[in-house]
């Protein structure tokens, strides 16, 4: 008879992914990457690629400017400069992910959730970061420079059953500050 704690003690030193992989008889992420590195060594010897990460801009300048900012316009200036600086790198990454997804025309008949479709989604999301940050910046600027007009105060109903009064005429032309 087996001891009920045998599997627990057998898994000492393993992480959750290794335990689950052993249970289901599948390879872990680390296994797959190690095997791929081994099999790609001759290829990388012929086509050397940089192993170091892309250069990272110095965040100190952006953080110092942000700390000194006192108005939404100044914060927007920091945000827009940051987005302008990040855009070329993110666009390049997006283009490379699309090229990887299109390798061997695998993307043409790919099903949802397949590797090519996931790569295309990753490419799209890498650029969506810029769009989302820009949208947030514009929301702050809109709140500062073009706030939503406050609705006129409601008049108390004195008579039951009558419809509310019609709204006033729409504004004619831009207002001051736009």
N, C-alpha and C positions, 0 to 999 in steps of 0.2 A: 504494500500500500504506500502511495506517495504522500509525503508530508504536505499539508495544505499551504504552507508558506514557501514551498520549494521554488515556484516561479518568481515570487517576490525577491528572494535572496539571489536567484539566478540573474536577475536584472540589475543588481547593484552596480552602480557606475555607468549605467546606460541612461540616456535621456528619453523623454516620452516618445520622440519620433523613432528612435531605435527600437524601443519596446513594441510600438505599434507595427513597425515594419517587420520585425521578427514574427509577431503574431500572425500577420497576414501574408508573410512570405514575399514581401516586396522590397525593393531597394530604397534606401533613404536618399534624401537630397544630396548629402555628402558623398554617398556611394556613386550616384549618377555623375556628379561633377568630377570626382576623382577619376572615374573611368573615362570620361570625355577628355579630361586633361591628358591622361596617358595616351589615348588614341590620337590626339591632335598635336602631339609633340613634333612629329615630322612636318606637318603642315605649317606650324608656327616657326619652325626652323627656316622654311622657305619664304614665309610671309610674316616677318616679325611685326608684332603690334605692340604699342606701348603698354606696359603693365602698370604704370603709375596713373593715378586719377587725373582728370582734367584739372587745369589750374583753377583755383578758387579765388574770386575777387576778395580783396581785403574788406571784411565787414566793419572794421573800425571806423572808416570814413563815414559809412552810412549810419552807424550807431551814434557817432559823435554829432552828426548833423541832426539826427532824430532827437537826441537829447537837448539840442539847442533850439529845436523848433517850438514856436509858440502859437502858431495859427494853423488851421487846416490847410491853407495854401502852402505853407512851408513843409508840412508833413507830406502833402501831395507831391511837392518837388522831390522829396527823398524817394517816395514810392515810385514815381515815374522814372527817375534816373536808375533806380534799382531794376525796374522792369526792362528798361532799354538796355541795360548792361547784361541782363540774363537772357534776353530774347535770342541772340545769335546762337548761344550754346544750346538752349532748349530746342530751337528750330533744327539745329544739326542733329541732335539726339533723335528728334521725331523723324527726320528724314532717314536716318540710319535704321531706326526700328521698322519703318515702312519697307525699306530695302530688304531687311532680314525677313519680314513677313512675306514678301513677294519672291523670295529665293525659290527657284525651281517651279515657279507658278503654282505653289501649294495653296495660295490664297484664293484661287479662282473657284474651286469647288469646296472650299473649307466650310465646315459646319460651325454654328455658333458654339463658342467655348473651346474651339480648337486652337492650337498654337498660333497659326497665322492670324486668326481673328483676335486673339488676346494681344498679340503684338501690335496690330492695327489700333486696338483700343488704347494700349499704352502710349502709342505715338500721339493719339488724339488727346489723351489726358495730360500728357506732358505740356502741350500748348494750352490746354484749358486752365492750367495754373496761372498763366499770364492773364488770360481773359477774366478769370475770377478776381484776381487781385486788382485789375484795372476797374472792374465793375464796383468793387468795394471802395476804391479811391473816388470814383465818380459819385457814389452815393454820399460820401462825406462832403464832397464839394457841392453837390446839389443841396444838401441840408444847410450848408453855409451860405451859398449864393442864391439859391432858387428854392426856398422852402415852400412846401405845400401850403396854399392859402387856407386860412382857418375858415370854416364854414360860418355863415352868419348865425347869430344866436336864434334859437327857436322861440317863437312867440307862444305863450301859453294858449291852449285851446279854450275858448270861451263858449263855443257852441258845439254841441255834440252832433256828430254825423256829417259835418261838412268836410270836404277834402282840404288838404293843406293849400296854402297860397302858392301860386306859381313862382318859380325862381326868378330872380332878377335877370336883366339882360347880361349876356356874356361880356367879358371885358373886350374892349376894342383896341387891339394893338399891344405892344410890349409895355410892361410896367418899368418903372425906374429900378435899376440894379440888374437888369438882364442884358 
